[in-house]
Amino acid sequence: MNIIEIIEKKRDKQKLTKAEINYFISDYVNGKIKDYQASSLLMAICLNGMDEEETTILTEAMLNSGDIFDLSKIEGIKVDKHSTGGVGDKVTLIVAPLLASLGLKVAKMSGRGLGHTGGTIDKLEGIPGFQTSLTKDQFINQVNDISLAIIGQTGNLVPADKMLYALRDVTGTVSSIPLIASSIMSKKLASGAEVIILDVKVGKGAFMKTVKEAIELANLMVKIGTNIGRKVMAILTSMDSPLGNSVGNNLEVNEALLTLKGKGAIDLTSISIEISAHLAYLAGKFESLKMARQKVEENLKNGKALNSFIQMIKAQGGNLTKDLEKASKHYSINAKIKGVVSAIDSLKIGQAAMLLGAGRMTKEDEIDYKAGIIINKKPGDKIEVNENLCDLYTNKELNDEVKELVESAFHIAKSYKEEPLIIKIIES
Ligand code: URA
C-alpha cells in the first residue's frame, strides 16, 4: 500500500478501505507521510467526499491515534455536551451543573475560543484561582465527589486531529463535512462519555451557515457516535443572533450565574433547559422528556444547579463571591433610528468583542477576560432614537472601526418576525 495510490483513488471518487484509512492516519502521525501528500488527500476528500462508513473508520483511526480518557472509575452515567461554537455561547456553564444536579456525571474537557467564537476554558480562567488543569486522579475523584469537573484538553488526546487540523487550516480544507465530523467526534469520543448531545449551531455566527449543511453534519456525527457504540443526539440551534445578553469571558460567567439563579435571558435559559432535558432523557434518567424538562426547570429554580456550579468552582480552587470585573473603559452604543430590533448579526458582535480584547486571532494571543459587550436590546425589543442598544467594555482605546461594526450589527426595522431558536432535533 502506498499513499500515492490512496490519493489517486480518492481523486477518482472511489471509496477508501479501512486498511487504507488506517494506514494514512498512522503513517501521517508517525511522520512517514509528508504534509504535501496529506494535504493532497484532504483536498481530494474535500472535493469528492467520504460516505458514512469511511467517515466512521476515519474517526476511529483518529480516536486511536493517542490516549483515550478512561472514565470507568467514575460511578454513574457519564454525559457530555459539545457545541460547534457560537457567540455568547455560555450554555456549558449552565448545562453542566444542571446535569450534575440531576445526579448525572459530567467529566468535561472543554476548549478555548478562537476567532469570533468563545471557549468555556477561557471563561472559567477569568475566575480568580480557578484551575483548568487537574491530574487524572483529581479529575476523577472530583467527579465522583460532586458529579462535575471541567478541565482543558490534556495529554496526548487525538494527535492526528491536532496535525490534520493545523494542515486543513492552511490548505483550504476545513469546510468538508466528513473532515469536520471526524475531527469533532474523534475528540468527543476520546473524552470518554457514554451519552453525548451535540449542539450544532446554525447561522451567521456559526461554522454552518445553512440549515441544510448543519443537518448533514449533525446526522453524520450522530451516526458516527452511534456506530462507535455511544448514545448520541444533536440539537440544531440558531446562531443568527448572540445567545443571551453578554459576549466576553467575565461578562458571560456573570450571566451564567444569573441564569443559574433563574434570572437569565429567555433564549439562553430555554436552550439550556432543552439541552439538559434531552440529554438527561437520552441518558435514561427519566421516563419521559416532559419529566426530564420538569426536573431541570425545578433544579434551576430551587438553586440546586447553582449549588453544583459553586461546588465545582470551590473544588477547582476558584473564588467567586461577587460578579467578575468588567474592563475599565465603557462606551454606549445608542440607536440612531426608532423601530424594533429585527436582528443582531452575531458574526459582527463576535468580531467586535474580539477587537475589544475578549478573543484571540491566533492561539498565542493573550485575551482580556474583562473585555466584552453587554447587549441591552434583543431582537423583538422596541427602541427609540438615542436609546441604548449595548455597552462595550475594553481596556484598549476604542476605535471607530469597532463602534461602526457594532452599530451595523443591529438591524432596526418597522417589524420583527420571530425565528425558532431550536431548529431541529436529530436522534439516532
Ligand atoms: N471544530 C473542530 O474541532 N474541528 C473541525 O474540523 C471544525 C470545528
Residues whose N, C-alpha, C, O or C-beta is under 5 A from the ligand:
A	BS01	URA	V174 L179 I180 S183 I184
